[in-house]
Amino acid sequence: MTEEHERLNKLTMELRRGVLIMAVLESMVTSHYGYSLRRHLEQNGLDVDEGTLYPLLRRLESQQLLTSDWQVQEGRKRRVYQLSDNGQTARITMEREWRHLNQALTNLAEDTQ
Amino acid sequence: MSNQWLERYAYAVKSHLPPKVRNDVADELLSDLQDECDYRAETLERDLTDDEVQQLLQERGHPLLVAADFLPRPSLISESLFPIYAQLLRWMVMAIAIAQVCVGVIQAAQVSSLNLWQLLPQITWGTLNGSLYGFAWLTLIFYLFGESINRADIFKNWKPDSLPKVTAQGAYISRTGTAIELVVLTYFIAWINRVIPQSLGDNPIELVFADGWHNLLPWITALMFTSALLAAVKLVSPYWTRPKALIELALHIPTLIILGIISQWDAPVSIIIGHEETAKQFVFPATWFTIGLLGYAVVATIDLIKKRGMLRAMS
């Protein structure tokens, strides 16, 4: 039972990993700092732990999909991320691909019903 | 007071990070923790106690693990190149083992007496030692140049013509078995042709062959050499093909003939143990060779039955 649970958990994690990039790019249409992004994702039904989100933000920044700068907000130093031009292109491309995949999956599900 | 715990935590994470990103990551982490504390305090409508702050840090995990999430995870061998790396590693170990056997045989040929118990560990150690160095070098090469290697480029000249024919289930050739076969055959060719001494070490033991062996020696050598050649081919491409199976089956015929001839002799081989005055001679009777001949005939028949099924599957 535990093994089965772990296997399913791994599969779900794999699926979420790819979707998370898309979710972050989508959320970054408005600028966010790490914590506000995490809250934003959580409020929209995507619970992401810090150990995943912050390294991902850095990775996306190193891939020039995001830009960041330090700002003082509410008396606190925060690193604020924004979508770059490359990120905007990637967001549109990924969204298109997502719709395509979603449609394909819907078709497959209909075929098997 | 609670901020002190957060700062201590961020400081601990910082110590596990490379200098380039250290301050940046720690500042962002501290900011995140402070925001989380504020959020929880807002929910509870009071400040967090020390215990609650410590509980939050406990949830976040050990600083070393938190820092690890920000560190790159380089791999020595990239996932896409690993099959090529593993194949090269296997070929390298086999090449080193063959080279060690050859070196061992040449060295043994240069001394008057052969000490098998010295030679075998020497070859084993040489193979292990060489393989370890080879493993390190190959891994280093893949680590240094792996990024610039595209596996599609390596096989760009590959053509479907080179694909092996589909063989019966389980008809792939065991490389371990073939490697042992090759080593034994090489050693036997060297031994029977006196490339290495036929006496055993410093012990006063000597094998005496019947005169008839002299006439058979070229045939036995040719047979063993063909078998060794076939073993080498099987080692390089370890799957059965029609020619390989047929050649191996065909080799049973001269082997049976040679064993048949030897079993006709009175005393094909005898062993002399001891010094000149006290020497004792033990004769291996021809009956033993007859039993060997019969045993080999059984093995050859089983092999024929097995390969017949395989040949049918390949036709």
Chai-1 contact restraints between the chains, C-beta under 6 A:
chainA,res_idxA,chainB,res_idxB,connection_type,confidence,min_distance_angstrom,max_distance_angstrom,comment,restraint_id
A,G34,B,D32,contact,1.0,0.0,6.0,A-B,restraint_1
A,Y35,B,D32,contact,1.0,0.0,6.0,A-B,restraint_2
A,Y35,B,D35,contact,1.0,0.0,6.0,A-B,restraint_3
A,G51,B,D69,contact,1.0,0.0,6.0,A-B,restraint_4
A,P55,B,D69,contact,1.0,0.0,6.0,A-B,restraint_5
A,P55,B,F70,contact,1.0,0.0,6.0,A-B,restraint_6
A,R78,B,S31,contact,1.0,0.0,6.0,A-B,restraint_7
A,R79,B,E28,contact,1.0,0.0,6.0,A-B,restraint_8
